[in-house]
Amino acid sequence: MMKKTILSFAVATALIAPTAFAEAPIASVDDALKAGSDYGIQYYKEFEFDDDSSVEIEGWVDDEWFVEINVSSNGDVTHEERKRRVDGPWGMQENDVRQAVEAAKSNGMTTIDEISIESDGYIEVEGEDDNGHDVDFRSDKPVSNKS
């Protein structure tokens, strides 16, 4: 009897628990870029939009320091983690992000879950269209600033 109760509770929790990431309007990318720029990020690796309207941003602030920051819906940095790395700065610059988002938007994307750059230099944008269908976009050419 106890196992059944625990299982039922686990299933109920899984059904009502929010997912880790949610869709954000495409316009939220501008706010995320501003927050990253204000923080000093020069090259972006990833943006993950969370279900509480916050965003996690990863990128390089200089030649040695890689950061992960969480930015709340009102623009405050709520968490920061820095790592010294020797592989040098690389990733998406603001213009690369904007171009990828515009291309994703022209392919029907209206909300964004995640924007990331892969190790091969291609940018991927994940989101949904107006009907709630998943839309994935991958840039047609790699970013050429990898060290």
C-alpha positions in Angstrom: 0.0 0.0 0.0 2.8 2.4 0.8 4.5 1.9 -2.5 1.3 2.8 -4.3 0.9 6.0 -2.4 4.5 7.0 -3.0 4.2 6.2 -6.7 0.9 8.2 -6.9 2.6 11.2 -5.2 5.6 11.0 -7.6 3.3 10.9 -10.6 1.2 13.7 -9.4 4.3 15.8 -8.6 5.7 15.1 -12.1 2.4 16.2 -13.7 2.2 19.5 -11.9 5.9 20.3 -11.6 7.0 23.0 -14.0 9.6 22.2 -16.7 13.1 23.6 -16.3 12.8 25.8 -19.3 9.9 27.7 -20.8 9.3 29.8 -23.9 10.0 33.5 -23.8 8.8 36.0 -26.4 11.4 36.7 -29.1 11.6 40.3 -27.8 13.1 38.9 -24.5 16.3 38.3 -26.4 17.0 42.0 -26.5 16.7 42.2 -22.7 19.0 39.2 -22.3 21.6 40.7 -24.7 21.4 44.0 -22.8 21.9 42.2 -19.4 24.9 40.3 -20.9 26.4 43.4 -22.4 25.9 45.4 -19.2 27.7 42.6 -17.3 30.6 42.7 -19.8 30.1 39.5 -21.8 31.8 39.8 -25.2 31.2 36.3 -26.6 28.1 34.3 -25.7 27.9 30.5 -25.5 24.3 30.0 -24.5 21.1 31.6 -23.4 18.5 29.5 -21.6 15.1 31.0 -20.8 13.6 29.7 -17.6 9.9 29.2 -16.6 10.1 32.2 -14.1 11.0 34.7 -16.9 14.6 34.6 -15.9 17.5 33.8 -18.3 20.8 31.9 -17.8 23.6 33.4 -19.9 27.0 31.8 -20.4 29.9 33.5 -22.1 33.3 35.2 -22.0 34.0 38.5 -20.3 37.7 38.6 -21.3 40.5 36.4 -22.5 40.6 34.3 -19.4 37.2 34.4 -17.6 34.1 32.4 -18.6 30.9 33.3 -16.7 27.5 31.8 -16.1 25.0 34.3 -14.8 21.3 34.1 -14.0 19.3 37.3 -14.7 15.9 37.8 -13.1 12.9 39.1 -15.1 13.7 42.6 -13.8 17.3 42.5 -15.0 19.1 41.8 -11.7 21.9 39.3 -11.7 20.8 36.7 -9.1 23.7 34.2 -9.5 27.2 34.4 -10.8 29.8 31.7 -11.4 33.2 32.4 -12.9 35.7 29.9 -14.3 39.2 30.7 -15.5 39.8 28.9 -18.8 42.8 28.6 -21.1 40.9 27.8 -24.3 40.3 31.5 -25.0 37.2 33.5 -25.8 35.0 32.4 -28.6 31.3 32.2 -29.4 28.5 34.4 -30.6 28.7 38.1 -30.6 25.6 40.3 -30.2 25.2 40.6 -34.0 25.5 36.8 -34.5 22.7 36.3 -31.9 20.4 38.9 -33.5 20.9 37.4 -37.0 20.2 33.9 -35.8 17.0 35.0 -34.0 15.8 37.0 -37.0 16.3 33.9 -39.2 14.5 31.7 -36.7 11.7 34.3 -36.6 11.4 34.3 -40.4 11.0 30.5 -40.1 7.9 30.9 -37.9 9.5 31.0 -34.4 7.6 33.3 -32.0 9.0 32.1 -28.6 12.5 31.0 -27.6 13.7 28.3 -25.3 17.4 28.4 -25.9 20.1 29.9 -28.1 23.5 28.2 -28.2 26.6 27.8 -30.2 28.0 24.4 -30.8 31.6 23.5 -30.8 31.6 23.4 -34.6 30.6 27.1 -34.6 27.0 26.7 -35.8 24.3 28.6 -33.9 21.1 26.7 -32.8 17.9 28.4 -31.8 15.1 26.3 -30.2 11.6 27.6 -29.6 8.0 27.3 -30.7 5.6 28.8 -33.3 2.2 30.4 -32.6 0.6 27.0 -32.5 2.9 25.6 -29.9 4.8 23.4 -32.3 8.6 23.0 -31.7 10.7 25.0 -34.2 14.5 24.4 -34.3 16.8 26.6 -36.4 20.5 26.0 -37.2 22.6 28.7 -38.8 23.7 27.9 -42.4 27.3 28.9 -41.7 29.5 28.7 -38.6 30.6 31.7 -36.6 34.2 32.3 -37.6 35.7 33.8 -34.3 36.7 30.5 -32.6 40.2 30.7 -31.3 
